[in-house]
Amino acid sequence: MTKETDEIKLKPSLKAVPYKITSSLDFRAIFDNAAMGIMILDVKRKIIQCNFSCQRLLGYEDSEMVGKNIKSLLYQRDKARDDYFFIMLAEGKRDSFKVETRFICKNGVVLDTTLTVSICRKETLKHPLIVAIIEDISKRKNAENKLRKSVHEKDILLKEIHHRVKNNLQIVTSMLNIKANSIQNQHIKKVMEDCRERVHAMSLIHETMYQSPDVSQVDFTKYIKNLVNMLFIAYNTRADEIKLSLDVEDIFLSLDSAVPCGLIINELVTNALNHAFPKGRQGIVSVSVYRKVNLIHICIQDDGIGIPPEIDPNAASSFGLYLVHVLVMQIEGELSVNVEKGTRLQLTFSDNNKEETTDVWKAGNDC
């Protein structure tokens, strides 16, 4: 260390001087100039003293507040709740509390505040005193209300969009249905009917979103039940022979995951109803959905004749299977196939709420 820095270090003006507040005038100056409103109360909640910030916040003079019960300044709806905390404080069951409450200002304005209250019990005091600190949070509350209103308006807008998309898809479904009924060629008619059910599956998603209180997620449980029951009505003309078994946990998915999953289930259940049970064969189609750790499992199983050996379920031998594989890739999932007893297909994936997903139709056009 140099001689110059030693001299600077020893200058009295630069040394920290310890200072203790002992004067009541100093305490009063600090009390009155505090940024937040401060009240001193007795255990019966009568105001003994209040600082300038408190007077400025509420619009009362000091003489108008001293002697009043703080309860008389509180908003009517908040009194019962605040009473409970003050009683707990007076009975010694707690030493402090913090609560958002509202005060009625002198001009009648309702002021949103945070009220922090603590009790001081010292031998030097004749009676315990309560210190109440009032912080004005009206700006924050106004901002929260504006944000809440904005979110509500966006929710209404999104629901309206889902409603209109659903209506448009239902029009497409009706057009495909009319066209299918006018076609004599059974193969072409079947293709049209399959397209109709795929569009209907997407329409159901938007209908579920429209009816949901949370437009950011799909009630997948409700959606699957509606979808599978719809497929059984559309394809299962032998309701006495082919039964449905549903085991679905309460699961909510993002829209990006729900749409491809719905189309996958549509394809797999449709295949089971069309091919697993030749005429006269009875059986069960089971659909189960559950969450395990961070993965979602969707299992479609039947006890039918199984997949013929000449068909490779891992190859895109038909448009339906090709669509399933593309959709599985879109949600970055895995599809396992078991053909030991009937057919069991299990889809496993993680719902990451990703913003960017593979465009299934673009993928189809590139092949």
C-alpha positions as CSV (number, residue, x, y, z in Angstrom):
1,M,0.0,0.0,0.0
2,T,1.4,3.5,-0.9
3,K,1.8,6.5,1.4
4,E,-0.9,8.4,-0.5
5,T,-3.5,5.7,0.0
6,D,-2.6,5.4,3.7
7,E,-3.3,9.1,4.1
8,I,-6.6,8.9,2.3
9,K,-7.6,5.9,4.5
10,L,-6.8,7.8,7.7
11,K,-8.8,11.0,6.8
12,P,-11.5,11.3,9.5
13,S,-14.1,12.5,7.0
14,L,-13.9,9.2,5.2
15,K,-14.2,7.0,8.2
16,A,-17.5,5.3,9.1
17,V,-19.0,6.9,12.2
18,P,-21.3,4.8,14.3
19,Y,-24.6,6.5,15.0
20,K,-27.4,5.5,17.3
21,I,-31.0,6.9,17.1
22,T,-31.8,7.9,20.6
23,S,-33.9,11.0,20.1
24,S,-37.7,10.7,20.0
25,L,-37.6,13.5,17.4
26,D,-35.4,11.4,15.1
27,F,-37.8,8.5,15.5
28,R,-40.7,10.8,14.7
29,A,-38.9,12.1,11.6
30,I,-38.3,8.6,10.3
31,F,-41.9,7.5,11.1
32,D,-43.4,10.5,9.3
33,N,-41.1,10.3,6.2
34,A,-41.5,6.6,5.6
35,A,-42.7,5.8,2.1
36,M,-45.5,3.5,3.3
37,G,-48.4,4.4,5.5
38,I,-47.9,3.4,9.1
39,M,-50.4,3.2,12.0
40,I,-49.8,2.5,15.6
41,L,-52.9,0.8,17.2
42,D,-53.8,-0.5,20.7
43,V,-54.9,-4.1,21.2
44,K,-58.5,-2.9,20.6
45,R,-57.4,-1.6,17.2
46,K,-57.9,2.0,18.0
47,I,-55.6,4.3,16.1
48,I,-53.0,6.0,18.4
49,Q,-50.8,7.5,15.7
50,C,-50.4,7.6,12.0
51,N,-47.7,9.0,9.7
52,F,-47.9,11.5,6.8
53,S,-47.9,8.8,4.2
54,C,-50.9,7.1,5.8
55,Q,-52.8,10.5,5.9
56,R,-51.9,11.1,2.2
57,L,-53.0,7.6,1.1
58,L,-56.4,7.7,2.9
59,G,-57.0,11.5,2.6
60,Y,-57.7,12.0,6.3
61,E,-56.0,14.4,8.7
62,D,-54.2,13.0,11.7
63,S,-56.9,14.3,14.0
64,E,-59.7,12.6,11.9
65,M,-58.1,9.2,12.3
66,V,-56.7,9.1,15.9
67,G,-59.1,7.5,18.2
68,K,-61.0,5.7,15.4
69,N,-61.0,1.9,15.1
70,I,-59.1,0.8,12.0
71,K,-62.1,-1.5,11.2
72,S,-64.2,1.6,10.4
73,L,-61.8,2.5,7.6
74,L,-61.8,-1.0,6.0
75,Y,-64.0,-2.1,3.0
76,Q,-67.1,-3.8,4.3
77,R,-66.5,-7.1,2.5
78,D,-63.0,-7.4,3.9
79,K,-63.9,-6.7,7.6
80,A,-64.9,-10.3,8.6
81,R,-61.7,-11.8,7.3
82,D,-59.4,-9.1,8.8
83,D,-61.2,-9.4,12.1
84,Y,-60.1,-13.0,12.3
85,F,-56.4,-12.1,11.9
86,F,-56.6,-9.2,14.4
87,I,-58.3,-11.5,17.0
88,M,-55.5,-14.1,16.5
89,L,-53.0,-11.4,17.1
90,A,-54.6,-10.1,20.3
91,E,-54.9,-13.6,21.7
92,G,-51.2,-14.3,21.2
93,K,-51.9,-17.1,18.6
94,R,-49.7,-15.3,16.1
95,D,-47.2,-12.4,16.1
96,S,-47.9,-11.0,12.7
97,F,-49.9,-11.3,9.5
98,K,-49.9,-9.9,5.9
99,V,-53.1,-9.7,3.9
100,E,-54.4,-7.9,0.8
101,T,-57.3,-5.7,1.9
102,R,-59.1,-2.5,0.9
103,F,-59.5,0.8,2.7
104,I,-62.2,3.4,2.1
105,C,-60.6,6.8,1.5
106,K,-62.2,10.0,2.7
107,N,-63.4,10.8,-0.8
108,G,-65.1,7.4,-1.0
109,V,-62.5,5.7,-3.3
110,V,-61.8,2.1,-2.5
111,L,-58.0,1.7,-2.2
112,D,-56.3,-1.7,-2.8
113,T,-53.5,-2.2,-0.3
114,T,-51.3,-4.8,1.3
115,L,-51.7,-4.6,5.1
116,T,-48.7,-5.9,7.2
117,V,-49.5,-6.1,10.9
118,S,-47.3,-7.1,13.8
119,I,-47.7,-6.8,17.6
120,C,-45.0,-5.4,19.9
121,R,-44.9,-6.8,23.4
122,K,-42.1,-5.2,25.5
123,E,-41.6,-4.8,29.2
124,T,-41.0,-1.1,28.6
125,L,-44.5,-0.7,27.2
126,K,-47.5,-0.4,29.5
127,H,-49.6,-2.2,27.0
128,P,-48.9,-4.1,23.8
129,L,-48.9,-2.0,20.6
130,I,-49.9,-3.0,17.1
131,V,-47.9,-1.7,14.1
132,A,-49.8,-1.7,10.8
133,I,-48.0,-0.9,7.6
134,I,-50.1,0.0,4.5
135,E,-48.8,-0.3,1.0
136,D,-50.7,1.1,-1.9
137,I,-51.1,-1.7,-4.6
138,S,-53.8,-0.1,-6.7
139,K,-51.6,0.3,-9.8
140,R,-50.6,-3.4,-9.6
141,K,-54.3,-4.4,-9.1
142,N,-55.4,-2.3,-12.1
143,A,-52.7,-3.9,-14.2
144,E,-53.8,-7.4,-13.1
145,N,-57.4,-6.6,-13.9
146,K,-56.5,-5.3,-17.3
147,L,-54.5,-8.4,-18.0
148,R,-57.3,-10.7,-16.7
149,K,-59.8,-8.9,-18.9
150,S,-57.4,-9.2,-21.9
151,V,-56.9,-12.9,-21.3
152,H,-60.7,-13.4,-21.0
153,E,-61.3,-11.6,-24.3
154,K,-58.7,-13.8,-26.0
155,D,-60.3,-16.9,-24.5
156,I,-63.6,-15.8,-26.0
157,L,-62.0,-15.1,-29.3
158,L,-60.2,-18.5,-29.4
159,K,-63.5,-20.3,-28.5
160,E,-65.2,-18.5,-31.3
161,I,-62.4,-19.6,-33.7
162,H,-62.7,-23.2,-32.6
163,H,-66.5,-23.0,-32.9
164,R,-66.2,-21.7,-36.5
165,V,-63.6,-24.3,-37.5
166,K,-65.8,-27.0,-36.1
167,N,-68.8,-25.8,-38.1
168,N,-66.7,-25.6,-41.3
169,L,-65.3,-29.1,-40.8
170,Q,-68.9,-30.4,-40.2
171,I,-69.9,-28.8,-43.5
172,V,-67.0,-30.7,-45.2
173,T,-68.2,-33.9,-43.4
174,S,-71.7,-33.4,-44.7
175,M,-70.4,-32.8,-48.3
176,L,-68.3,-36.0,-48.1
177,N,-71.3,-37.9,-46.8
178,I,-73.6,-36.7,-49.5
179,K,-70.9,-37.6,-52.1
180,A,-70.3,-41.1,-50.6
181,N,-74.1,-41.9,-50.7
182,S,-74.2,-41.1,-54.5
183,I,-71.3,-43.4,-55.4
184,Q,-72.0,-46.9,-56.6
185,N,-68.4,-48.2,-56.5
186,Q,-68.0,-49.7,-53.1
187,H,-64.2,-49.2,-52.9
188,I,-64.5,-45.5,-53.8
189,K,-67.4,-45.2,-51.4
190,K,-65.3,-46.7,-48.6
191,V,-62.5,-44.2,-49.3
192,M,-64.9,-41.3,-49.1
193,E,-66.4,-42.6,-45.8
194,D,-62.9,-43.0,-44.3
195,C,-62.1,-39.4,-45.3
196,R,-65.4,-38.3,-43.7
197,E,-64.5,-39.9,-40.4
198,R,-61.0,-38.3,-40.4
199,V,-62.5,-34.9,-40.9
200,H,-65.1,-35.7,-38.2
201,A,-62.3,-36.7,-35.8
202,M,-60.7,-33.2,-36.3
203,S,-64.0,-31.5,-35.9
204,L,-64.5,-33.2,-32.5
205,I,-61.3,-31.7,-31.3
206,H,-62.4,-28.2,-32.0
207,E,-65.8,-28.9,-30.5
208,T,-64.2,-30.2,-27.3
209,M,-61.9,-27.1,-27.2
210,Y,-65.0,-24.8,-27.7
211,Q,-66.7,-26.4,-24.7
212,S,-63.6,-26.4,-22.5
213,P,-63.1,-23.7,-19.8
214,D,-59.3,-23.8,-20.7
215,V,-58.7,-23.2,-24.4
216,S,-55.0,-24.0,-24.0
217,Q,-55.7,-27.7,-23.4
218,V,-58.0,-30.4,-24.7
219,D,-59.9,-32.6,-22.3
220,F,-58.6,-35.8,-24.0
221,T,-60.7,-38.1,-21.8
222,K,-63.9,-36.6,-23.0
223,Y,-62.7,-36.4,-26.6
224,I,-61.7,-40.0,-26.8
225,K,-65.0,-41.2,-25.4
226,N,-66.9,-39.2,-28.0
227,L,-64.6,-40.2,-30.8
228,V,-64.6,-43.9,-30.2
229,N,-68.4,-44.0,-29.5
230,M,-68.9,-42.1,-32.8
231,L,-66.7,-44.7,-34.7
232,F,-68.7,-47.6,-33.2
233,I,-71.9,-46.0,-34.4
234,A,-70.5,-45.3,-37.9
235,Y,-68.7,-48.6,-38.6
236,N,-70.1,-51.2,-36.2
237,T,-73.2,-52.6,-37.7
238,R,-72.9,-55.7,-35.5
239,A,-73.2,-54.1,-32.1
240,D,-74.4,-57.4,-30.6
241,E,-71.2,-59.1,-31.6
242,I,-68.4,-56.5,-31.3
243,K,-68.2,-54.8,-27.9
244,L,-66.2,-51.7,-26.7
245,S,-64.0,-51.5,-23.6
246,L,-62.8,-48.1,-22.5
247,D,-60.3,-47.4,-19.8
248,V,-59.3,-43.7,-20.0
249,E,-57.6,-41.7,-17.2
250,D,-58.2,-38.0,-16.8
251,I,-55.7,-36.5,-19.2
252,F,-55.4,-33.0,-20.8
253,L,-53.3,-32.5,-23.9
254,S,-52.1,-29.5,-25.9
255,L,-53.9,-29.0,-29.2
256,D,-50.6,-29.9,-31.1
257,S,-50.7,-33.4,-29.5
258,A,-54.5,-33.9,-29.4
259,V,-55.1,-33.6,-33.1
260,P,-52.6,-36.2,-34.3
261,C,-53.5,-38.5,-31.4
262,G,-57.2,-38.3,-32.4
263,L,-56.4,-39.1,-36.0
264,I,-54.2,-42.1,-34.9
265,I,-57.0,-43.5,-32.7
266,N,-59.5,-42.9,-35.5
267,E,-57.3,-45.0,-37.9
268,L,-56.5,-47.8,-35.5
269,V,-60.1,-48.3,-34.1
270,T,-61.5,-48.1,-37.7
271,N,-59.1,-50.8,-38.8
272,A,-60.1,-53.0,-35.9
273,L,-63.8,-52.6,-36.7
274,N,-63.3,-53.2,-40.4
275,H,-60.8,-56.1,-40.4
276,A,-60.4,-57.8,-37.0
277,F,-63.8,-59.6,-36.9
278,P,-64.9,-61.4,-40.0
279,K,-68.6,-62.0,-40.3
280,G,-69.9,-64.1,-37.4
281,R,-66.9,-63.6,-35.2
282,Q,-67.5,-62.0,-31.8
283,G,-64.9,-59.9,-29.9
284,I,-63.9,-56.8,-28.0
285,V,-62.1,-53.7,-29.0
286,S,-60.3,-52.1,-26.0
287,V,-59.0,-48.5,-25.8
288,S,-57.0,-47.5,-22.8
289,V,-55.2,-44.2,-22.1
290,Y,-53.0,-43.5,-19.1
291,R,-50.0,-41.5,-18.0
292,K,-47.0,-43.1,-16.5
293,V,-44.1,-40.9,-15.2
294,N,-43.8,-38.3,-17.9
295,L,-45.1,-40.4,-20.8
296,I,-48.6,-40.9,-22.1
297,H,-49.6,-44.3,-23.3
298,I,-52.5,-45.0,-25.8
299,C,-53.3,-48.7,-26.4
300,I,-55.8,-50.0,-28.9
301,Q,-56.3,-53.8,-28.7
302,D,-58.7,-56.3,-30.2
303,D,-59.1,-60.1,-29.8
304,G,-59.8,-60.6,-33.5
305,I,-58.0,-62.6,-36.2
306,G,-54.9,-60.4,-36.1
307,I,-53.0,-58.8,-38.9
308,P,-52.4,-61.1,-41.9
309,P,-48.8,-62.3,-42.3
310,E,-48.5,-60.6,-45.7
311,I,-49.1,-57.2,-44.2
312,D,-46.2,-55.5,-42.3
313,P,-47.7,-53.1,-39.7
314,N,-44.4,-51.2,-39.6
315,A,-44.5,-50.4,-43.3
316,A,-46.8,-47.9,-44.9
317,S,-48.7,-50.4,-47.0
318,S,-51.9,-48.3,-47.1
319,F,-52.8,-44.7,-46.8
320,G,-54.2,-45.3,-43.3
321,L,-51.0,-46.9,-42.0
322,Y,-48.9,-44.3,-43.7
323,L,-50.9,-41.6,-42.0
324,V,-50.4,-43.3,-38.6
325,H,-46.6,-43.4,-39.0
326,V,-46.4,-39.8,-40.1
327,L,-48.5,-38.7,-37.2
328,V,-46.4,-40.8,-34.7
329,M,-43.3,-39.0,-36.1
330,Q,-45.1,-35.6,-35.8
331,I,-45.5,-36.1,-32.0
332,E,-42.1,-37.8,-31.7
333,G,-43.7,-40.9,-30.3
334,E,-43.1,-44.6,-30.6
335,L,-45.6,-47.2,-31.9
336,S,-45.2,-50.8,-30.8
337,V,-47.2,-53.7,-32.4
338,N,-48.0,-57.1,-30.9
339,V,-49.9,-59.7,-32.9
340,E,-49.8,-62.7,-30.6
341,K,-53.4,-62.7,-29.5
342,G,-55.4,-60.5,-31.9
343,T,-53.7,-57.1,-32.4
344,R,-52.3,-54.7,-29.8
345,L,-50.9,-51.4,-30.8
346,Q,-49.4,-49.1,-28.2
347,L,-48.5,-45.4,-28.8
348,T,-46.1,-43.8,-26.3
349,F,-45.2,-40.1,-26.4
350,S,-44.5,-37.0,-24.3
351,D,-46.8,-34.0,-24.5
352,N,-44.3,-31.2,-24.7
353,N,-46.6,-28.5,-25.8
354,K,-44.2,-27.7,-28.6
355,E,-44.9,-24.7,-30.8
356,E,-43.3,-26.1,-33.9
357,T,-44.6,-29.4,-35.2
358,T,-44.1,-31.3,-38.5
359,D,-46.7,-30.5,-41.0
360,V,-48.3,-33.8,-41.8
361,W,-49.7,-32.7,-45.1
362,K,-46.3,-31.2,-46.2
363,A,-44.7,-34.5,-45.3
364,G,-47.3,-36.4,-47.4
365,N,-46.6,-34.2,-50.4
366,D,-42.8,-34.6,-50.2
367,C,-43.1,-38.4,-50.6
